[in-house]
Amino acid sequence: MPSPHLNPQHIQALMDLLDRAPYFALLGMRFQAIQPDYCRLTLDLDETRHGNAFGSIHGGVYSSLLDTVAYWAAYCRMPAGQGYTSLDLTVTNLSMARTGTLVAEGRVLRAGRSICLAEATVKDGAGKLLAHGTSKLMLLAGRQGLGELLAAAGGPPLPPKFL
């Protein structure tokens, strides 16, 4: 059950940290919202960075967006320090994009004691659905918690997750 006492300063500091994470920065992802059971980010397309050999955006960009928002949609419901990882990602590419801004949104569909099911979408700036995905996330006891992320990033600790 998501906590009603999330610390907004923690969430903002987390989004700032994630925007600087190497892979997310490489792709140009920008986190817009992390809330209980929801995550939203945007990405401005750049054909020299995101393009495939056929003149459209590489499907791996969609996959990365779907995986990322599904993962972070589950974050707020996790206890402080709880680690988790993606077990699988199912991607359905529905349409091509070449330019513009992509909007990715993830939502938790069901969360159990050890497995969380999330879905995600990627749309263009006009709201056209470009890709859909589902992800199963497995909770990890004592591994891959936010502390490990912070240690890898070399940054200061975040404000407490819960008030």
ABEGO torsion letter per residue (X at the ends): XBBAABBAAAAAAAAAAAAABAAAAAAGBBBABBBBGBBBBBBBBBAAAABBAAGBBBAAAAAAAAAAAAAAAAAAABBBGBBBBBABBBBBBABBBABEBBBBBBBBABBBAABBBBBBBBBBAAGBBABBBBBBBBBBBGBGBAAAAAAAAGBBBBBBABX
